[in-house]
């Protein structure tokens, strides 16, 4: 974040940023003699937005068997736009497959390269037991 501040005379608008601004020792404006000031602060902040979409597939008990999400963000390292994809597959009762992929886009929004990708098998997520 960058910040810039200015002080002007309330009556004539002259830039008084260089004059002392202690209220009890305020120097009168050299153009009109006023001691009333206006203060302006300008802040510049860079923000990145993200967009995401996701889907879940459930079985008849409500258990999430598959889920997928994709989101647009920006790389912490390069500042370029990236697409982050996460897929979770729980259709096999013995294990859950987790897939994660990060792809960097060029300045035109076209896929440039895959930065990170891995697929990991994990222990199966147990379905909650129905209470009778």
C-alpha positions as semicolon CSV with decimal commas, in nm:
position;residue;x (nm);y (nm);z (nm)
1;X;0,000;0,000;0,000
2;X;0,127;0,347;-0,083
3;X;0,003;0,659;0,086
4;X;0,030;1,028;-0,001
5;X;-0,105;1,318;0,205
6;X;-0,143;1,689;0,139
7;X;-0,257;1,988;0,340
8;X;-0,425;2,288;0,180
9;X;-0,563;2,619;0,301
10;X;-0,937;2,589;0,366
11;X;-1,009;2,937;0,227
12;X;-0,790;2,978;-0,084
13;X;-0,678;2,617;-0,157
14;X;-0,302;2,687;-0,153
15;X;-0,086;2,378;-0,089
16;X;0,047;2,416;0,265
17;X;0,201;2,068;0,305
18;X;0,543;2,219;0,380
19;X;0,425;2,447;0,665
20;X;0,419;2,351;1,034
21;X;0,082;2,206;1,126
22;X;0,074;2,208;1,506
23;X;-0,271;2,348;1,596
24;X;-0,145;2,595;1,861
25;X;0,156;2,706;1,647
26;X;-0,009;2,700;1,304
27;X;0,150;2,939;1,054
28;X;-0,109;3,148;0,866
29;X;-0,149;3,090;0,491
30;X;0,096;3,319;0,308
31;X;-0,171;3,404;0,046
32;X;-0,484;3,477;0,256
33;X;-0,378;3,458;0,624
34;X;-0,621;3,175;0,719
35;X;-0,515;2,916;0,976
36;X;-0,791;2,667;0,882
37;X;-0,667;2,361;0,691
38;X;-0,803;2,081;0,474
39;X;-0,630;1,743;0,485
40;X;-0,624;1,491;0,200
41;X;-0,490;1,137;0,217
42;X;-0,464;0,918;-0,092
43;X;-0,403;0,545;-0,050
44;X;-0,327;0,306;-0,333
45;X;-0,403;-0,059;-0,271
46;X;-0,366;-0,347;-0,515
47;X;-0,631;-0,615;-0,477
48;X;-0,676;-0,945;-0,655
49;X;-1,013;-1,108;-0,691
50;X;-1,088;-1,477;-0,712
51;X;-1,371;-1,674;-0,867
52;X;-1,457;-2,032;-0,789
53;X;-1,697;-2,304;-0,890
54;X;-1,757;-2,639;-0,726
55;X;-1,973;-2,948;-0,750
56;X;-2,053;-3,243;-0,523
57;X;-2,206;-3,581;-0,606
58;X;-2,384;-3,756;-0,318
59;X;-2,521;-4,107;-0,287
60;X;-2,871;-4,188;-0,158
61;X;-2,754;-4,154;0,205
62;X;-2,612;-3,807;0,145
63;X;-2,250;-3,921;0,156
64;X;-2,030;-3,711;-0,076
65;X;-1,880;-3,959;-0,323
66;X;-1,713;-3,707;-0,554
67;X;-1,636;-3,339;-0,535
68;X;-1,458;-3,100;-0,762
69;X;-1,367;-2,733;-0,737
70;X;-1,189;-2,487;-0,962
71;X;-1,092;-2,135;-0,869
72;X;-0,910;-1,846;-1,028
73;X;-0,651;-1,670;-0,816
74;X;-0,304;-1,516;-0,838
75;X;0,033;-1,676;-0,770
76;X;0,196;-1,561;-0,446
77;X;0,538;-1,591;-0,615
78;X;0,485;-1,437;-0,960
79;X;0,161;-1,241;-0,922
80;X;0,031;-1,402;-1,243
81;X;-0,321;-1,546;-1,267
82;X;-0,352;-1,916;-1,181
83;X;-0,623;-2,181;-1,199
84;X;-0,638;-2,414;-0,899
85;X;-0,827;-2,743;-0,941
86;X;-0,908;-2,992;-0,665
87;X;-1,082;-3,327;-0,721
88;X;-1,177;-3,578;-0,452
89;X;-1,301;-3,925;-0,551
90;X;-1,455;-4,146;-0,279
91;X;-1,621;-4,400;-0,508
92;X;-1,377;-4,675;-0,407
93;X;-1,465;-4,801;-0,057
94;X;-1,097;-4,881;0,016
95;X;-0,938;-4,543;-0,055
96;X;-1,004;-4,180;-0,143
97;X;-0,815;-4,023;-0,432
98;X;-0,718;-3,658;-0,396
99;X;-0,595;-3,468;-0,705
100;X;-0,459;-3,111;-0,687
101;X;-0,335;-2,900;-0,979
102;X;-0,215;-2,539;-1,011
103;X;-0,176;-2,393;-1,361
104;X;-0,031;-2,050;-1,438
105;X;-0,184;-1,835;-1,710
106;X;-0,007;-1,579;-1,927
107;X;-0,109;-1,213;-1,958
108;X;-0,378;-1,310;-2,212
109;X;-0,538;-1,571;-1,984
110;X;-0,397;-1,863;-2,183
111;X;-0,250;-2,162;-2,000
112;X;0,124;-2,108;-1,970
113;X;0,246;-2,397;-1,753
114;X;0,155;-2,636;-1,475
115;X;0,321;-2,514;-1,156
116;X;0,215;-2,793;-0,925
117;X;0,028;-3,121;-0,961
118;X;-0,009;-3,431;-0,748
119;X;-0,250;-3,719;-0,694
120;X;-0,256;-3,885;-0,353
121;X;-0,444;-4,195;-0,238
122;X;-0,569;-4,158;0,117
123;X;-0,751;-4,394;0,352
124;X;-1,119;-4,426;0,273
125;X;-1,348;-4,179;0,440
126;X;-1,590;-4,380;0,646
127;X;-1,956;-4,318;0,598
128;X;-2,135;-4,205;0,909
129;X;-2,333;-4,482;1,078
130;X;-2,709;-4,442;1,079
131;X;-2,858;-4,411;1,425
132;X;-3,156;-4,635;1,484
